[in-house]
Amino acid sequence: MSDLEVRPATSSDIDTVLRFWREAAEGTSVSDDRAGVAALLGRDPEALILAERGGRLVGTVIAGFDGWRCSLYRLAVHPELRRQGIASALLAAAEERFAALGGRRGDAMVLEENERAHHAWAAAGYHREDHWRRWVKPLRG
């Protein structure tokens, strides 16, 4: 993966990231818009990690740390480039970030129906915790 550049996103990457997620990510989030990504970068400028090859965006992960939990979201790799170590490089960068910040465990949000993602997360050393359930409440209309 020597030709892979892994770096934090900047505000100039927002539109590219949003287009990439429409093509490469499974599902959508209420924050999948310019304001949502800008708020993330404003709050935690190094949380959105990008993988690029030859200047082209090929993968993303959000590695958010609130001082208590290390949360992983939006691990996405371009469909034509999967199984080439891009997700592994992104997760390694996220885990290094968490360790540097004092994090103790990474928690990943993974869609129930995304079997391919389940295998990828398991291969990276993550496991499902069935005794937890996500509870949500929309904060806006």
KEMIVEX-428871 format. One record per atom (N, C-alpha, C, CB): residue in one letter; z, y, x. Coordinates in steps of 0.001 Angstrom, whole numbers, plus 500000, padded with zeros to 6 digits. Glycine has a CB too. Layout:
N
AZYX;...
# end
This chain:
141
M500000498803500822;M500000500000500000;M500000501259500865;M501206499999499066;S499505501164502077;S499517502310502971;S498670503464502456;S499036501900504331;D497740503178501553;D496910504246500994;D497529504866499749;D495532503713500664;L498741504454499412;L499424504948498218;L500388506059498600;L500174503804497496;E500261507201497935;E501214508298498128;E502146508334496926;E500479509674498312;V503440508295497176;V504450508372496123;V505199509674496322;V505425507136496148;R505261510480495245;R505872511812495367;R506406512270494011;R504845512843495918;P507324513244494030;P507782513829492764;P506667514674492141;P509056514695492988;A506621514692490827;A505655515521490110;A506060516982490210;A505546515090488630;T505087517850490011;T505335519285489900;T504781519745488564;T504688520082491091;S505049520981488226;S504568521501486944;S503039521481486860;S505082522925486730;S502355521555487987;S500892521520487961;S500361520126487624;S500333521975489305;D501215519108487622;D500811517742487302;D500942517405485815;D501633516774488108;I501556518259485023;I501919517908483649;I500727517433482820;I502559519094482972;D499649518187482787;D498509517798481953;D497900516477482421;D497442518899481966;T497816516276483717;T497287515023484263;T498174513852483862;T497172515104485799;V499487514033483938;V500429512976483562;V500284512633482083;V501878513406483870;L500195513636481238;L500060513373479801;L498775512603479493;L500081514693479016;R497675512976480135;R496416512231479947;R496575510795480453;R495238512939480690;F497221510643481604;F497426509319482188;F498242508433481246;F498131509435483551;W499317508965480683;W500146508167479785;W499374507699478559;W501359508963479352;R498467508533478042;R497670508117476886;R496802506905477234;R496787509283476394;E496413506799478477;E495551505699478913;E496346504495479415;E494617506179480004;A497454504728480110;A498119503652480844;A499465503212480288;A498306504070482236;A500138504053479517;A501484503731479047;A501438503039477692;A502339504997478961;E502407502205477448;E502552501550476149;E503451502410475274;E503133500106476301;G503054502613474042;G503877503379473112;G503882504854473434;G505286502860473116;T504580505597472606;T504715507033472793;T506174507425472650;T503841507806471786;S506465508618473103;S507817509154473033;S507761510517472361;S508461509252474448;V508863510927471776;V508920512250471156;V508764513355472198;V510239512426470398;S508933513012473473;S508830513994474557;S507486513968475271;S509924513760475559;D506530513233474741;D505208513137475373;D504348514344475029;D504498511848474941;D504799515482475479;D504023516707475315;D504369517643476475;D504312517389473925;R503622518702476569;R503793519640477689;R505236520166477761;R502806520824477550;A505799520541476620;A507165521082476606;A508186520034477052;A507522521592475202;G507998518784476630;G508930517724477000;G508925517448478491;G508601516460476251;V507740517340479076;V507652517060480508;V508123518270481312;V506206516680480902;A507791519467480852;A508251520677481545;A509779520765481518;A507631521943480899;A510381520388480405;A511848520410480311;A512457519400481286;A512309520101478860;L511849518221481387;L512328517222482339;L512284517776483757;L511492515936482243;L511148518342484136;L511000518874485499;L511921520062485741;L509550519286485754;G512179520855484712;G513098521976484853;G514531521525485044;G513007522871483652;R514895520457484372;R516256519927484431;R516488519097485701;R516541519075483191;D515482518288486058;D515615517375487185;D514258517265487881;D516125515972486719;P513965518191488789;P512624518305489375;P512102517063490103;P512616519431490319;E512972516147490499;E512513514962491227;E512519513698490376;E513373514747492443;A512759513833489078;A512883512663488207;A511553511980487920;A513522513063486912;L510495512734487776;L509188512146487477;L508478511847488794;L508326513101486581;I508309510567489069;I507722510115490329;I506300509634490055;I508583508981490983;L505373510106490884;L503968509756490740;L503508508900491909;L503109511017490633;A502562508014491628;A501856507271492673;A500400507688492590;A502025505703492510;E499849508070493740;E498451508490493801;E497732507695494883;E498340510015494075;R496488507447494622;R495621506803495604;R494358507646495690;R495297505301495215;G494089508184496867;G492908509021497035;G492926510253496145;G491674508220496754;G494106510796495891;G494238511977495045;G494192511689493561;G493175512941495376;R494049510427493173;R493974510026491762;R495315509450491317;R492838508987491540;L495819509897490183;L497069509378489637;L496865507928489207;L497559510245488441;V497687507022489741;V497553505600489416;V498831505002488846;V497144504830490646;G499948505749488877;G501191505223488326;G502262506284488205;G501696504096489176;T503207506036487299;T504335506943487093;T505604506157486792;T504036507929485951;V506725506788487044;V508012506330486535;V508910507560486433;V508649505216487463;I509722507599485398;I510766508615485298;I512062507957485742;I510883509202483834;A512706508546486741;A513955508037487296;A515014509119487104;A513798507645488817;G515608509135485923;G516577510166485581;G517998509744485898;G516466510518484123;F518769510667486438;F520180510403486734;F521002511553486196;F520420510215488265;D521967511238485337;D522779512277484720;D524172512372485350;D522904512016483231;G524356511700486488;G525663511674487129;G526465510454486726;G526433512925486793;W526014509746485710;W526691508550485214;W525758507353485195;W527247508796483821;R524583507549484587;R523632506453484456;R522315506766485153;R523382506148482989;C521730505715485688;C520389505779486277;C519435505187485248;C520308505003487668;S518576506020484690;S517707505587483597;S516247505624484019;S517919506464482361;L515541504546483717;L514132504412484062;L513291504409482792;L513886503125484881;Y512278505239482792;Y511373505362481653;Y509952505499482180;Y511756506578480750;R509006505240481328;R507596505548481565;R507045504953482853;R507407507027481591;L507474503706483175;L506824502993484259;L505443502604483736;L507663501727484731;A504430503180484321;A503056502931483870;A502141502880485079;A502583504027482869;V501235501925485058;V500227501775486100;V498873501695485410;V500495500506486995;H497880502326486012;H496542502302485436;H496143500849485166;H495514502996486382;P495618500564483971;P495305499175483604;P494407498439484599;P494651499158482265;E493487499118485236;E492581498463486184;E493223498196487547;E491346499308486370;L494423498738487769;L495048498649489088;L496386497904489068;L495255500037489646;R496673497217487981;R497938496493487893;R497935495284488816;R498207496056486451;R499147494846489175;R499364493690490044;R498877493947491472;R498659492466489470;Q498995495219491891;Q498629495582493261;Q499802496222494011;Q497436496539493248;G501006496132493442;G502187496661494116;G502521498109493791;G502009496535495567;I501780498728492890;I502027500137492550;I503361500282491829;I500882500697491673;A503616499436490834;A504898499501490120;A506051499229491075;A504925498491488950;S505877498283491979;S506935497976492954;S507228499180493834;S506534496774493827;A506185499890494257;A506387501082495091;A507098502176494307;A505041501606495623;L506735502341493048;L507394503346492208;L508868502999491990;L506674503468490852;L509149501732491697;L510538501327491478;L511350501432492765;L510597499894490933;A510758501136493892;A511471501298495168;A511844502765495381;A510604500785496352;A510916503673495080;A511208505109495212;A512308505530494246;A509938505946494959;A512259505019493024;A513291505349492030;A514656504831492480;A512926504756490649;E514690503600492953;E515955503006493379;E516518503713494612;E515766501516493670;E515662504137495526;E516120504925496677;E516713506248496213;E514958505180497661;R516069506869495243;R516576508129494689;R517958507916494083;R515603508693493624;F518077506876493276;F519364506597492632;F520458506343493667;F519238505388491695;A520162505546494680;A521156505240495711;A521595506514496421;A520592504229496729;A520648507399496736;A520973508656497408;A521846509553496536;A519697509394497792;L521706509439495230;L522493510252494304;L523832509607493939;L521694510506493046;G524078508395494410;G525329507705494105;G525264506816492881;G526411508698493920;G524065506545492402;G523918505676491229;G524296504244491546;G522491505726490705;R524711503524490504;R525196502157490699;R524339501086490037;R526584502050490182;R523552501463489019;R522752500469488309;R521610501178487606;R523616499664487292;G520431500612487698;G519288501162486984;G519140500512485626;G518014500983487792;D518967501321484606;D518726500847483237;D517312501227482843;D519766501446482229;A516545500257482365;A515158500511481987;A514980500398480480;A514220499537482704;M514230501335479921;M513828501261478515;M512487500544478476;M513738502696477849;V512437499387477810;V511231498571477768;V510958498191476314;V511376497299478666;L509735498419475872;L509376498069474505;L509532496568474267;L507942498507474202;E510117496199473143;E510334494803472782;E509039493997472802;E510972494715471410;E507965494561472283;E506713493819472142;E505882493768473423;E505892494429471046;N506275494468474455;N505466494549475666;N505836493412476622;N505654495920476354;E505326492216476316;E505648491028477116;E505241491189478578;E504964489801476527;R504102491811478824;R503648492010480207;R504697492820480978;R502260492734480240;A505256493834480328;A506287494644480985;A507551493829481236;A506620495877480135;H507907492944480325;H509098492117480530;H508967491324481825;H509315491161479332;H507781490754482050;H507548489974483267;H507611490869484512;H506180489261483192;A507046492061484416;A507052492980485558;A508479493399485912;A506193494224485253;W509269493741484899;W510651494146485168;W511453492981485738;W511320494672483884;A511267491786485195;A511983490614485713;A511600490354487173;A511679489363484847;A510327490479487491;A509871490269488864;A510491491284489819;A508347490351488934;A510838492455489302;A511458493496490123;A512978493330490222;A511128494868489553;G513522492275489585;G514952492003489688;G515799492516488534;G515459492583490932;Y515172493038487496;Y515899493531486327;Y516041492402485312;Y515176494754485693;H517082492468484500;H517253491462483450;H517654492140482145;H518313490409483860;R517332491487481068;R517620491990479728;R519097491776479390;R516719491294478680;E519693492773478774;E521068492655478298;E521028492648476775;E521975493823478842;D521122491493476194;D520985491369474744;D522185491884473959;D520751489942474390;H523307492092474617;H524488492556473888;H524487494067473658;H525739492161474639;W523466494788474157;W523336496221473920;W522185496470472971;W523126496987475242;R522297497466472150;R521215497930471296;R521120499434471424;R521435497509469820;R519944499931471350;R519704501370471421;R519869501967470036;R518292501678471987;W520661503006469931;W520877503720468681;W520291505120468878;W522418503772468284;V519488505571467955;V518831506866468103;V518967507717466847;V517364506673468439;K518863509011467048;K518855509960465952;K517950511118466364;K520307510454465600;P516858511344465649;P516007512488465983;P516805513788465851;P514752512525465068;L516603514692466805;L517322515962466783;L516503517080466170;L517733516346468177;R515213516829465973;R514345517824465344;R513563517165464228;R513386518467466377;G513302517961463207;G512538517654462024;G511711516484462029;G511744518684461722;
# end
